[in-house]
């Protein structure tokens, strides 16, 4: 596929993002990065997880040279497609990229299980069982392991090696020697069995077959590769989710007549209608009508914003009040939603790659093993031991080094850890995430929907002297029940919960931007701003005025209530702090993290919430792009940053952070951009998630240590020609059993909350 023309690139002059294909491990990303950085005037960072290369280059550098450099390394590169308009239809992917890998895994598993069973249980080794094993194992090693062979060939062409090289050599050597033993040795004779003789003795290997090792290693590693590929595929899901958030069609005014058209036909200057409950189609300015717009998903502002002619509105926000007419000021790729999509992509692409331990060690381990196998062959031939014995020892080196336990080390621990996490409402995306949890020292907490409930709640009813709070709430709740405004709905819900069935309201009127009025139980009731009560000559007494000022100083919304010509009380509404947030903050501190409240809300509201939950540092009034800047600033100061959020406005910051944790009660965009998802919506799950991730990482590291320790201990015996094949098989099996057993210990993980099971 050829690179797109410069005119369609989303990148700024001097910078480009290449989409890379063909990488199989983190070593591949390092190789591409080195190739690109060798070019004069080029600085590149390659991310294996997102399969993107972010390249900065000086004037005079040809973009075609960048693509050529990647292709010279044995991979393919192309420029990303131009951005789609928010809400535009997405192109359906031609083919599921996981289909081939899933097919290989399923077929290989079906064929491998009987091969391993026959090899490990002598009682099942019927006459000619070894020939059936060959028929079943050969397709697994040749066809199932083809991705490893292809990668090994690419490595060979470029004089490098990775774990794929070792897997390919080991599995082909095991199959090749087994075929030799069956056809030219004594392993193919009728009635041949593999007894468990755990002895160390030199042998020519002519009666030994290694089919279960070859097929088993292939299947185990295919399972790990499939799990990794599924995790990588989610990397772009945040962008798709963002683009899906916009409206799909819009009511445009043409010569005073409404016409329903697709969002992609909208142009700057068009006027369109937004009814209550509908999404604003694109960024614009209100030209007619007034309403309340719920912008919490985009801006983080917890209270719906009152808007009137002349005010700006953002695409994808929801009209929570009356009918408005908006003139489009930005469309397509220029909208705030599209810009946020670019922020998420840039944050993901620039994220530091987290290479797994096995990949890092392979740079040394693989060449050493290959050299040792070749040296073993040469040594024994040179000493006159015999070609068969020398070749047996050489192949034994490759087979012993073949990473069976390594293939299990990460997938099994991750499987158990993620399974236990799912039971506790914690979803871990992949092994790369675990590396990030170890070093984080600062946690940024979004306010709306994370520390708070994210919805308006009636907190307090204040009655004037001589009035009943129940009566104030009963009449106000009945009047507000006919309004669609979020504050009104919070009051109505609170009244119904405390006083029971709401009374009917008649002669109802919604005074735009001020409140409501109507007749309830024979009383002329007015609920809203003090200005509305002033219009009815209802003056608040001094005590209520002081109470209102105190509540507003704490960042809360206060609604006045009056009836029959007299002000009777106040209703205090706010985005309530979750009951468990203070405990969660304390747990995060115990993990060595410094909590910081980060919000798009105003300073007063943010400080009030921070005091309630025990947070000292507050960063308020930040826009989505500014949240990303805050994360980058803290990272530049040397801090390792975790981010907990739930809204669209948090998505880019979640992607930029060293560790992103999304509340499952929030938007799909936030969850897709994050590393960990907290399904419960309880902030205490953030502390549990970090604890579980750190413990899972520790288990993986322990597994990898013992897997390599097995190789290190067994390699000298194999090189000496003393490793009995059954002893090698038993040792490999015990190594694998240890890895699995160690991983299963993660099932005992308990949550620090009452939700542990």
C-alpha positions as CSV (number, residue, x, y, z in Angstrom):
1,X,0.0,0.0,0.0
2,X,1.5,3.3,-1.0
3,X,1.8,6.3,1.3
4,X,-0.9,9.0,1.0
5,X,0.0,12.3,-0.6
6,X,1.3,15.1,1.7
7,X,-1.9,17.0,1.3
8,X,-3.9,14.4,3.1
9,X,-1.6,14.0,6.0
10,X,-2.8,15.1,9.4
11,X,0.7,15.9,10.5
12,X,2.3,19.3,10.8
13,X,5.2,20.2,8.5
14,X,8.3,18.5,9.8
15,X,6.4,15.7,11.5
16,X,4.6,12.6,10.3
17,X,3.0,9.5,11.8
18,X,3.8,6.3,10.0
19,X,1.5,3.2,10.4
20,X,3.8,0.2,10.7
21,X,2.9,-3.4,9.8
22,X,4.7,-6.6,10.3
23,X,6.1,-6.1,13.9
24,X,5.9,-9.3,16.0
25,X,7.6,-8.1,19.2
26,X,9.1,-5.1,21.0
27,X,12.5,-5.9,19.4
28,X,11.0,-5.2,16.0
29,X,10.0,-1.7,17.2
30,X,13.5,-1.0,18.4
31,X,15.0,-2.1,15.1
32,X,12.7,0.2,13.1
33,X,13.5,3.0,15.5
34,X,17.2,2.5,15.0
35,X,16.8,2.4,11.2
36,X,14.8,5.7,11.1
37,X,17.1,7.5,13.6
38,X,20.1,6.7,11.4
39,X,18.7,9.0,8.7
40,X,20.1,12.5,8.8
41,X,17.8,15.0,10.4
42,X,15.3,12.4,11.6
43,X,14.1,11.7,15.2
44,X,11.7,8.8,15.5
45,X,9.8,7.0,18.3
46,X,8.2,3.7,17.4
47,X,5.3,2.3,19.6
48,X,4.8,-1.5,19.3
49,X,1.4,-1.4,21.0
50,X,-0.2,1.1,18.6
51,X,1.9,0.1,15.6
52,X,2.8,3.8,14.9
53,X,6.0,5.6,14.4
54,X,6.1,9.3,15.3
55,X,8.8,10.9,13.2
56,X,10.1,14.5,13.3
57,X,12.3,15.5,10.4
58,X,14.2,18.6,9.2
59,X,13.6,20.4,5.9
60,X,14.8,18.5,2.9
61,X,14.0,15.1,4.2
62,X,11.8,13.1,1.8
63,X,8.9,11.3,3.4
64,X,9.4,8.5,0.8
65,X,12.9,7.9,2.4
66,X,11.2,7.3,5.8
67,X,8.9,4.6,4.3
68,X,11.9,3.1,2.4
69,X,13.9,2.9,5.7
70,X,11.1,1.0,7.4
71,X,10.8,-1.3,4.4
72,X,14.6,-1.8,4.3
73,X,14.2,-3.2,7.9
74,X,11.8,-5.8,6.6
75,X,8.5,-4.1,7.5
76,X,5.9,-2.0,5.8
77,X,4.9,1.6,6.4
78,X,2.3,4.1,5.3
79,X,0.9,7.5,6.2
80,X,-2.3,7.4,8.2
81,X,-5.6,8.2,6.5
82,X,-7.0,11.7,6.6
83,X,-9.3,12.5,9.6
84,X,-13.0,11.8,9.3
85,X,-15.6,14.3,10.3
86,X,-17.1,13.7,13.7
87,X,-20.2,11.6,13.2
88,X,-19.2,10.6,9.7
89,X,-19.8,7.0,8.8
90,X,-16.8,4.8,9.5
91,X,-15.4,2.5,6.8
92,X,-15.9,-1.1,7.7
93,X,-12.6,-3.0,8.0
94,X,-12.0,-5.3,5.1
95,X,-11.1,-8.3,7.3
96,X,-10.7,-9.2,10.9
97,X,-6.9,-9.0,11.4
98,X,-7.2,-11.6,14.2
99,X,-9.0,-14.2,12.0
100,X,-5.8,-15.9,10.7
101,X,-4.2,-16.0,14.1
102,X,-7.3,-17.3,15.8
103,X,-7.7,-20.0,13.2
104,X,-4.1,-21.1,13.7
105,X,-4.6,-21.2,17.5
106,X,-7.8,-23.3,17.3
107,X,-6.5,-25.8,14.8
108,X,-3.1,-26.1,16.6
109,X,-4.8,-26.7,20.0
110,X,-7.0,-29.5,18.6
111,X,-4.0,-31.2,17.1
112,X,-1.5,-30.6,20.0
113,X,-3.6,-32.0,22.9
114,X,-3.5,-35.6,21.8
115,X,0.2,-35.4,20.9
116,X,1.1,-34.2,24.4
117,X,-1.3,-36.7,26.1
118,X,0.3,-39.6,24.2
119,X,3.9,-38.5,25.0
120,X,3.2,-37.9,28.7
121,X,1.2,-41.0,29.5
122,X,3.1,-44.3,28.6
123,X,-0.1,-46.3,29.2
124,X,-1.7,-44.6,26.2
125,X,1.3,-45.3,23.9
126,X,-0.3,-47.9,21.6
127,X,1.5,-49.5,18.7
128,X,2.4,-46.9,16.1
129,X,1.4,-44.1,18.4
130,X,4.6,-42.2,17.4
131,X,3.5,-42.1,13.7
132,X,0.1,-40.7,14.7
133,X,1.9,-38.0,16.7
134,X,4.0,-37.1,13.7
135,X,0.8,-36.8,11.5
136,X,-0.8,-34.5,14.2
137,X,2.3,-32.5,15.1
138,X,3.7,-31.7,11.6
139,X,0.9,-29.3,10.6
140,X,1.2,-27.5,13.9
141,X,5.0,-27.0,13.5
142,X,4.9,-26.1,9.8
143,X,1.6,-24.3,9.4
144,X,0.7,-23.2,12.9
145,X,4.1,-21.8,13.6
146,X,4.4,-20.1,10.2
147,X,4.3,-16.6,11.8
148,X,7.3,-17.4,13.8
149,X,9.2,-18.9,10.8
150,X,8.4,-15.9,8.7
151,X,9.6,-13.5,11.4
152,X,12.8,-15.7,11.8
153,X,13.4,-15.5,8.1
154,X,13.0,-11.7,8.2
155,X,15.5,-11.5,11.1
156,X,17.9,-13.7,9.3
157,X,17.9,-11.5,6.2
158,X,18.8,-8.5,8.4
159,X,21.3,-10.4,10.5
160,X,19.4,-10.1,13.7
161,X,17.5,-12.5,16.0
162,X,14.5,-12.4,18.4
163,X,12.6,-14.9,20.4
164,X,10.8,-15.8,17.1
165,X,14.2,-17.0,15.8
166,X,14.6,-19.3,18.8
167,X,11.0,-20.6,18.5
168,X,11.5,-21.3,14.8
169,X,14.8,-23.0,15.2
170,X,13.7,-25.0,18.2
171,X,10.5,-26.3,16.8
172,X,11.9,-27.1,13.4
173,X,14.9,-28.8,15.1
174,X,12.6,-30.9,17.3
175,X,10.4,-31.9,14.3
176,X,13.4,-32.5,12.0
177,X,15.2,-34.8,14.6
178,X,11.9,-36.6,15.3
179,X,11.5,-37.3,11.6
180,X,15.1,-38.5,11.4
181,X,14.6,-40.8,14.5
182,X,11.4,-42.2,13.1
183,X,12.6,-42.9,9.5
184,X,16.3,-43.5,10.0
185,X,16.7,-44.3,13.7
186,X,14.9,-46.8,15.9
187,X,12.1,-44.6,17.1
188,X,9.7,-45.7,14.4
189,X,9.7,-49.4,15.3
190,X,6.4,-50.9,16.3
191,X,5.8,-50.9,20.0
192,X,8.3,-48.1,20.8
193,X,7.5,-46.3,24.0
194,X,8.8,-43.3,26.0
195,X,9.2,-44.4,29.6
196,X,9.9,-41.8,32.3
197,X,13.6,-42.5,33.0
198,X,14.9,-39.5,34.9
199,X,18.6,-40.3,34.4
200,X,21.5,-38.4,33.0
201,X,23.3,-40.3,30.3
202,X,24.9,-39.7,26.9
203,X,22.8,-41.1,24.0
204,X,22.9,-40.8,20.2
205,X,19.2,-39.8,20.2
206,X,18.2,-42.2,17.5
207,X,15.3,-43.6,19.5
208,X,14.0,-40.2,20.8
209,X,11.2,-38.0,19.4
210,X,10.4,-34.5,20.5
211,X,7.0,-33.9,18.8
212,X,5.2,-33.0,21.9
213,X,7.7,-30.3,22.7
214,X,7.6,-28.9,19.1
215,X,3.7,-28.8,19.0
216,X,3.3,-27.7,22.6
217,X,5.7,-24.8,22.4
218,X,4.0,-23.6,19.1
219,X,0.5,-23.7,20.6
220,X,1.4,-22.1,23.9
221,X,3.1,-19.2,22.1
222,X,0.2,-18.8,19.6
223,X,-2.1,-18.4,22.6
224,X,0.1,-15.7,24.0
225,X,0.4,-14.0,20.6
226,X,-3.3,-14.0,20.1
227,X,-4.0,-12.5,23.6
228,X,-1.4,-9.8,22.8
229,X,-2.9,-9.1,19.3
230,X,-6.4,-8.6,20.8
231,X,-5.0,-6.1,23.3
232,X,-3.1,-4.2,20.5
233,X,-6.2,-4.1,18.4
234,X,-8.0,-2.0,21.0
235,X,-5.4,0.7,20.7
236,X,-7.4,2.5,18.0
237,X,-10.8,1.9,19.6
238,X,-10.7,5.2,21.5
239,X,-10.5,7.2,18.2
240,X,-13.4,5.2,16.7
241,X,-15.5,5.8,19.8
242,X,-14.8,9.5,19.7
243,X,-15.8,9.8,16.1
244,X,-19.0,7.9,16.8
245,X,-20.1,10.3,19.5
246,X,-21.1,13.1,17.2
247,X,-24.6,13.4,15.7
248,X,-25.3,11.4,12.5
249,X,-27.8,13.8,11.0
250,X,-29.1,17.3,11.7
251,X,-32.1,19.5,11.0
252,X,-30.8,22.4,8.9
253,X,-32.8,25.5,8.2
254,X,-33.1,26.1,4.4
255,X,-35.1,29.2,3.5
256,X,-36.9,29.0,6.9
257,X,-37.8,25.3,6.4
258,X,-36.2,22.4,8.4
259,X,-34.5,19.7,6.3
260,X,-33.0,16.6,7.9
261,X,-29.6,16.0,6.3
262,X,-26.4,14.0,7.0
263,X,-23.9,15.7,9.3
264,X,-21.2,15.5,6.5
265,X,-23.2,17.9,4.4
266,X,-23.1,20.7,7.0
267,X,-21.0,23.7,6.2
268,X,-19.8,26.7,8.1
269,X,-22.6,29.3,8.3
270,X,-25.4,26.8,8.2
271,X,-28.1,27.3,10.8
272,X,-29.6,24.1,12.4
273,X,-32.2,23.3,15.0
274,X,-31.4,21.3,18.2
275,X,-34.4,20.1,20.2
276,X,-34.4,19.0,23.9
277,X,-32.6,15.7,24.3
278,X,-30.7,16.0,21.0
279,X,-27.0,16.4,20.5
280,X,-25.6,19.6,19.1
281,X,-24.4,18.6,15.6
282,X,-21.2,20.7,15.5
283,X,-19.5,23.7,17.1
284,X,-21.5,26.9,16.7
285,X,-23.1,30.0,18.1
286,X,-26.8,30.2,19.3
287,X,-28.8,32.6,17.2
288,X,-32.3,31.9,18.6
289,X,-33.7,30.4,21.8
290,X,-32.2,29.6,25.2
291,X,-31.6,26.4,27.0
292,X,-29.3,24.4,29.4
293,X,-26.6,22.4,27.7
294,X,-25.0,19.4,29.4
295,X,-21.4,19.6,28.4
296,X,-20.0,17.4,31.2
297,X,-18.7,14.7,28.9
298,X,-16.7,17.3,26.9
299,X,-15.7,20.0,29.4
300,X,-16.0,18.3,32.7
301,X,-18.4,21.0,34.0
302,X,-20.8,19.2,36.4
303,X,-23.6,21.8,36.2
304,X,-25.5,22.2,32.9
305,X,-24.6,25.5,31.3
306,X,-27.3,28.0,30.6
307,X,-27.0,29.3,27.1
308,X,-28.7,32.1,25.1
309,X,-28.3,33.9,21.8
310,X,-24.6,34.8,21.2
311,X,-23.3,31.9,23.4
312,X,-21.0,29.2,21.9
313,X,-21.9,25.5,22.0
314,X,-19.7,22.5,21.4
315,X,-20.6,19.6,19.1
316,X,-21.7,16.3,20.8
317,X,-23.0,18.1,23.9
318,X,-26.6,17.5,24.8
319,X,-29.4,20.0,24.8
320,X,-31.1,19.5,28.2
321,X,-33.6,22.4,27.9
322,X,-35.6,24.2,25.2
323,X,-35.4,24.4,21.4
324,X,-32.4,26.4,20.1
325,X,-31.1,27.4,16.7
326,X,-27.3,27.2,16.2
327,X,-25.1,28.7,13.4
328,X,-22.2,26.4,12.6
329,X,-18.8,27.9,13.1
330,X,-16.6,24.8,12.8
331,X,-17.3,21.5,11.0
332,X,-15.5,18.3,10.3
333,X,-11.9,18.0,11.3
334,X,-11.9,21.5,12.9
335,X,-14.5,20.7,15.6
336,X,-13.4,20.3,19.2
337,X,-14.5,16.7,19.1
338,X,-12.2,16.0,16.1
339,X,-9.4,17.9,17.8
340,X,-9.8,15.7,20.9
341,X,-9.6,12.6,18.7
342,X,-6.3,13.9,17.4
343,X,-5.1,14.5,21.0
344,X,-5.9,10.9,22.0
345,X,-4.0,9.6,19.0
346,X,-1.0,11.7,19.6
347,X,-0.9,10.7,23.3
348,X,-1.2,7.0,22.4
349,X,1.5,7.2,19.7
350,X,3.9,9.2,21.9
351,X,3.5,6.8,24.8
352,X,6.8,5.2,25.8
353,X,7.0,1.6,24.8
354,X,6.9,-1.0,27.6
355,X,9.1,-3.9,26.4
356,X,8.5,-7.2,28.1
357,X,11.4,-8.8,29.9
358,X,11.6,-11.8,27.6
359,X,12.0,-9.5,24.6
360,X,14.8,-7.5,26.2
361,X,16.7,-10.6,27.3
362,X,16.3,-12.2,23.9
363,X,18.7,-9.8,22.4
364,X,21.5,-11.6,24.3
365,X,19.9,-15.0,25.0
366,X,19.0,-16.0,21.5
367,X,22.5,-15.4,19.8
368,X,24.1,-17.1,22.8
369,X,21.9,-20.2,22.4
370,X,22.5,-20.4,18.7
371,X,26.3,-20.0,19.1
372,X,26.2,-22.7,21.9
373,X,24.3,-25.1,19.7
374,X,26.8,-24.6,16.8
375,X,29.7,-24.9,19.2
376,X,28.3,-28.1,20.7
377,X,28.0,-29.7,17.3
378,X,31.5,-28.7,16.3
379,X,33.1,-29.8,19.6
380,X,31.6,-33.3,19.6
381,X,32.4,-33.9,15.9
382,X,35.9,-32.6,16.5
383,X,36.5,-35.0,19.5
384,X,35.4,-38.0,17.4
385,X,32.3,-38.8,19.4
386,X,30.3,-39.4,16.3
387,X,28.0,-37.3,14.1
388,X,24.7,-38.7,15.6
389,X,25.7,-38.1,19.1
390,X,27.1,-34.6,18.2
391,X,23.9,-33.7,16.4
392,X,21.8,-35.1,19.3
393,X,23.6,-32.8,21.7
394,X,23.3,-29.8,19.4
395,X,19.6,-30.3,18.9
396,X,19.1,-30.9,22.6
397,X,20.6,-27.4,23.2
398,X,18.0,-25.8,20.9
399,X,15.1,-27.8,22.3
400,X,16.1,-27.2,26.0
401,X,16.4,-23.5,25.2
402,X,13.0,-23.4,23.4
403,X,10.9,-21.1,25.6
404,X,8.1,-23.4,26.7
405,X,7.8,-21.9,30.2
406,X,8.6,-18.5,28.8
407,X,5.5,-18.9,26.5
408,X,3.4,-19.6,29.6
409,X,5.0,-17.0,32.0
410,X,3.2,-13.9,30.8
411,X,-0.1,-15.4,29.5
412,X,-0.9,-17.5,32.5
413,X,-0.2,-14.8,35.1
414,X,-2.1,-12.3,33.0
415,X,-5.0,-14.7,32.5
416,X,-5.3,-15.4,36.2
417,X,-4.6,-11.8,37.2
418,X,-7.1,-10.3,34.7
419,X,-9.7,-13.0,35.6
420,X,-9.4,-12.1,39.3
421,X,-9.5,-8.5,38.4
422,X,-12.7,-9.0,36.4
423,X,-14.3,-10.6,39.5
424,X,-13.5,-7.5,41.5
425,X,-14.6,-5.0,38.7
426,X,-11.1,-4.3,37.3
427,X,-10.2,-4.9,33.7
428,X,-6.5,-5.0,32.7
429,X,-5.8,-4.5,29.0
430,X,-2.5,-6.3,28.6
431,X,1.0,-7.0,29.9
432,X,2.3,-3.6,28.9
433,X,0.0,-2.0,31.5
434,X,1.6,-3.9,34.4
435,X,5.0,-2.3,33.8
436,X,3.5,1.2,34.2
437,X,1.9,0.4,37.7
438,X,5.2,-0.3,39.3
439,X,6.7,3.2,39.0
440,X,3.7,5.6,39.2
441,X,4.1,8.1,42.1
442,X,1.3,10.7,41.2
443,X,-2.3,10.1,40.6
444,X,-4.5,12.7,38.9
445,X,-8.2,12.3,39.8
446,X,-10.9,13.8,37.6
447,X,-13.7,15.3,39.7
448,X,-17.0,14.8,37.8
449,X,-18.0,11.2,37.7
450,X,-14.9,10.0,39.4
451,X,-14.6,11.6,42.8
452,X,-18.2,12.8,42.6
453,X,-21.3,11.0,41.3
454,X,-21.4,13.0,38.1
455,X,-25.0,13.9,38.4
456,X,-26.9,16.7,40.2
457,X,-28.3,15.6,43.6
458,X,-30.5,17.4,46.2
459,X,-28.2,17.8,49.2
460,X,-30.1,20.1,51.6
461,X,-33.5,21.8,52.2
462,X,-33.4,25.1,54.1
463,X,-36.7,26.5,55.3
464,X,-37.4,30.1,56.4
465,X,-38.4,30.7,60.0
466,X,-41.8,29.2,60.7
467,X,-41.8,27.1,57.6
468,X,-41.6,23.3,57.2
469,X,-38.8,21.8,55.2
470,X,-41.1,18.9,54.1
471,X,-43.7,21.5,52.8
472,X,-41.0,23.4,51.0
473,X,-39.7,20.3,49.3
474,X,-43.2,18.9,48.6
475,X,-44.4,22.0,46.7
476,X,-41.1,22.7,45.0
477,X,-40.6,19.1,43.9
478,X,-44.1,19.1,42.4
479,X,-43.5,22.3,40.4
480,X,-40.0,21.2,39.2
481,X,-41.3,17.7,38.1
482,X,-42.7,19.3,34.9
483,X,-39.3,20.7,33.9
484,X,-36.6,18.9,31.9
485,X,-33.8,20.9,33.4
486,X,-31.2,18.7,35.1
487,X,-31.4,20.8,38.3
488,X,-35.1,20.6,38.3
489,X,-35.0,16.8,37.8
490,X,-32.6,16.5,40.8
491,X,-35.0,18.4,43.0
492,X,-38.0,16.4,41.8
493,X,-36.2,13.1,42.4
494,X,-35.1,14.2,45.8
495,X,-38.6,15.3,46.7
496,X,-40.2,12.1,45.5
497,X,-37.6,10.0,47.5
498,X,-38.3,12.0,50.7
499,X,-42.0,12.9,50.6
500,X,-43.5,10.2,48.4
501,X,-45.8,10.7,45.4
502,X,-45.5,14.2,43.9
503,X,-48.5,16.4,43.6
504,X,-49.9,17.4,40.2
505,X,-49.0,20.9,38.9
506,X,-51.3,23.1,36.8
507,X,-50.8,26.4,34.9
508,X,-47.1,25.4,34.6
509,X,-44.7,27.8,32.9
510,X,-41.0,27.5,32.3
511,X,-39.3,30.9,32.5
512,X,-36.2,30.4,30.4
513,X,-33.0,30.9,32.3
514,X,-34.8,31.7,35.6
515,X,-36.9,28.8,36.8
516,X,-40.5,27.6,36.8
517,X,-43.9,28.6,38.2
518,X,-47.2,26.8,38.6
519,X,-50.1,26.0,40.9
520,X,-49.7,23.1,43.3
521,X,-52.3,22.1,45.8
522,X,-53.9,25.5,45.5
523,X,-50.7,27.5,46.0
524,X,-49.0,29.7,43.4
525,X,-45.5,28.3,43.5
526,X,-42.3,29.9,42.1
527,X,-39.0,28.0,42.1
528,X,-35.8,29.3,40.6
529,X,-33.3,32.1,40.7
530,X,-33.8,34.9,43.2
531,X,-34.5,37.2,40.2
532,X,-37.6,35.2,39.4
533,X,-38.8,35.5,43.0
534,X,-38.1,39.2,42.9
535,X,-40.3,39.6,39.9
536,X,-43.1,38.2,42.1
537,X,-42.2,40.5,44.9
538,X,-40.9,37.7,47.1
539,X,-37.8,38.9,48.9
540,X,-35.5,36.4,50.7
541,X,-35.2,37.1,54.4
542,X,-31.7,37.8,55.8
543,X,-31.2,34.3,57.2
544,X,-31.9,32.7,53.8
545,X,-29.6,35.2,52.0
546,X,-26.7,34.2,54.4
547,X,-27.4,30.5,53.8
548,X,-27.4,31.0,50.1
549,X,-24.1,32.8,50.1
550,X,-22.5,30.1,52.3
551,X,-23.7,27.3,50.0
552,X,-22.6,29.2,46.8
553,X,-19.2,29.8,48.4
554,X,-18.9,26.0,48.6
555,X,-19.5,25.8,44.9
556,X,-23.1,24.5,45.2
557,X,-26.2,25.5,43.2
558,X,-28.9,27.2,45.2
559,X,-32.6,27.4,44.1
560,X,-35.1,29.6,45.9
561,X,-38.7,28.6,46.6
562,X,-41.7,30.8,47.3
563,X,-45.5,30.6,47.1
564,X,-48.5,32.8,47.8
565,X,-46.3,36.0,47.7
566,X,-43.7,34.9,50.2
567,X,-40.2,33.4,50.0
568,X,-40.3,30.1,51.9
569,X,-36.9,28.4,51.6
570,X,-33.9,27.2,49.6
571,X,-32.9,24.0,47.9
572,X,-29.2,23.2,47.7
573,X,-28.1,21.1,44.7
574,X,-24.7,19.9,43.7
575,X,-22.7,17.1,42.2
576,X,-22.4,15.0,45.3
577,X,-19.1,13.4,46.4
578,X,-19.2,9.6,46.4
579,X,-19.3,8.1,49.9
580,X,-16.2,6.0,49.2
581,X,-14.0,8.7,47.6
582,X,-12.3,9.8,50.9
583,X,-11.4,6.2,51.8
584,X,-10.1,5.7,48.2
585,X,-7.8,8.7,48.4
586,X,-6.4,7.4,51.7
587,X,-5.7,4.0,50.1
588,X,-3.9,5.7,47.2
589,X,-1.7,7.5,49.6
590,X,-0.8,4.2,51.3
591,X,0.4,2.9,47.9
592,X,2.9,5.8,47.8
593,X,0.9,8.0,45.4
594,X,0.3,11.7,45.6
595,X,-3.3,12.5,44.7
596,X,-4.1,15.6,42.7
597,X,-7.6,16.8,41.8
598,X,-7.8,17.7,38.1
599,X,-11.0,19.2,36.7
600,X,-12.6,21.5,34.2
601,X,-14.9,22.8,36.9
602,X,-14.2,26.1,38.6
603,X,-11.7,26.6,41.5
604,X,-14.4,27.1,44.2
605,X,-16.2,23.8,43.5
606,X,-12.9,21.9,43.1
607,X,-11.5,23.2,46.4
608,X,-14.7,22.2,48.2
609,X,-14.6,18.7,46.8
610,X,-10.9,18.3,47.5
611,X,-11.3,19.3,51.2
612,X,-14.1,16.7,51.6
613,X,-11.9,13.8,50.3
614,X,-8.5,14.8,51.7
615,X,-6.7,16.1,48.6
616,X,-4.2,18.9,49.0
617,X,-3.3,19.7,45.4
618,X,-6.0,21.0,43.0
619,X,-5.7,22.0,39.3
620,X,-9.1,23.5,38.2
621,X,-10.6,25.2,35.2
622,X,-8.6,23.1,32.6
623,X,-9.8,22.3,29.1
624,X,-9.3,18.8,27.6
625,X,-6.1,19.8,25.8
626,X,-4.9,21.5,29.0
627,X,-5.4,18.2,30.9
628,X,-2.9,16.6,28.5
629,X,-0.5,19.5,29.0
630,X,-0.8,19.1,32.8
631,X,0.1,15.4,32.5
632,X,3.1,16.2,30.2
633,X,4.3,18.9,32.6
634,X,4.3,16.5,35.5
635,X,6.1,13.9,33.4
636,X,8.7,16.5,32.4
637,X,9.2,17.1,36.1
638,X,10.2,13.5,36.5
639,X,7.0,12.3,38.0
640,X,5.3,9.0,36.8
641,X,1.7,9.9,36.4
642,X,-1.5,7.8,36.8
643,X,-4.8,9.4,35.6
644,X,-8.3,8.4,36.8
645,X,-11.2,9.7,34.8
646,X,-14.5,8.9,33.1
647,X,-15.4,11.5,30.5
648,X,-14.6,12.3,26.9
649,X,-12.6,15.2,28.2
650,X,-10.3,12.8,30.1
651,X,-9.6,10.5,27.1
652,X,-6.5,12.2,25.8
653,X,-5.1,12.7,29.3
654,X,-5.8,9.0,30.1
655,X,-3.8,8.0,26.9
656,X,-1.0,10.4,27.7
657,X,-0.5,9.3,31.3
658,X,1.9,6.6,32.2
659,X,-1.1,4.7,33.6
660,X,-4.7,5.4,32.6
661,X,-7.6,4.2,34.8
662,X,-11.2,4.7,33.5
663,X,-14.3,4.5,35.6
664,X,-16.6,1.9,33.9
665,X,-19.6,4.1,34.7
666,X,-18.2,6.7,32.3
667,X,-17.9,6.9,28.5
668,X,-16.7,4.3,26.1
669,X,-14.1,6.7,24.9
670,X,-12.4,7.0,28.3
671,X,-12.4,3.3,28.8
672,X,-10.9,2.6,25.4
673,X,-8.1,5.2,25.9
674,X,-7.2,3.9,29.3
675,X,-5.0,1.0,30.5
676,X,-7.3,-0.2,33.3
677,X,-11.1,0.0,33.5
678,X,-12.8,0.1,36.9
679,X,-16.2,-1.5,36.2
680,X,-17.6,-0.9,39.7
681,X,-17.5,2.9,39.4
682,X,-16.0,2.9,43.0
683,X,-12.8,5.0,43.3
684,X,-11.5,2.5,45.8
685,X,-11.2,0.1,42.9
686,X,-8.3,2.3,41.6
687,X,-6.2,1.4,44.6
688,X,-7.2,-2.3,44.2
689,X,-6.3,-2.1,40.4
690,X,-2.8,-0.8,41.1
691,X,-2.2,-3.4,43.9
692,X,-3.5,-6.2,41.6
693,X,-1.5,-5.0,38.6
694,X,1.7,-4.7,40.7
695,X,1.2,-8.2,42.1
696,X,0.5,-9.7,38.7
697,X,3.7,-8.0,37.4
698,X,5.7,-9.5,40.2
699,X,4.3,-12.9,39.4
700,X,5.2,-12.5,35.7
701,X,8.7,-11.5,36.7
702,X,9.0,-14.5,39.0
703,X,7.8,-16.8,36.2
704,X,10.3,-15.4,33.8
705,X,13.1,-15.7,36.3
706,X,12.4,-19.4,36.9
707,X,11.8,-20.1,33.2
708,X,15.3,-18.6,32.4
709,X,16.8,-20.4,35.4
710,X,15.6,-23.7,33.9
711,X,17.3,-22.9,30.6
712,X,20.5,-21.8,32.3
713,X,20.6,-25.0,34.4
714,X,19.7,-27.4,31.6
715,X,21.8,-25.9,28.8
716,X,25.2,-27.2,30.2
717,X,23.8,-30.7,30.5
718,X,22.4,-30.6,26.9
719,X,25.7,-29.2,25.6
720,X,27.6,-32.0,27.4
721,X,25.4,-34.6,25.7
722,X,24.1,-35.9,29.1
723,X,20.5,-34.8,28.9
724,X,18.2,-37.7,28.6
725,X,15.2,-36.7,26.5
726,X,12.7,-37.8,29.1
727,X,14.6,-35.9,31.8
728,X,14.5,-32.8,29.5
729,X,10.8,-33.3,28.9
730,X,10.1,-33.8,32.6
731,X,12.2,-30.7,33.5
732,X,10.3,-28.7,30.9
733,X,7.0,-30.0,32.2
734,X,7.9,-29.2,35.8
735,X,9.0,-25.7,34.8
736,X,5.7,-25.1,33.1
737,X,3.8,-26.6,36.0
738,X,5.7,-24.2,38.4
739,X,4.8,-21.2,36.2
740,X,1.1,-22.2,36.1
741,X,1.0,-22.9,39.8
742,X,2.7,-19.7,40.7
743,X,0.3,-17.8,38.5
744,X,-2.7,-19.5,40.2
745,X,-1.7,-17.9,43.5
746,X,-3.2,-14.6,42.1
747,X,-6.6,-16.1,42.6
748,X,-6.2,-15.4,46.3
749,X,-6.0,-11.6,45.8
750,X,-8.5,-9.8,47.9
751,X,-9.9,-6.4,47.5
752,X,-9.4,-3.9,50.3
753,X,-13.1,-3.1,50.2
754,X,-16.1,-5.0,51.3
755,X,-16.6,-6.2,47.7
756,X,-13.9,-8.9,47.9
757,X,-14.9,-12.4,47.2
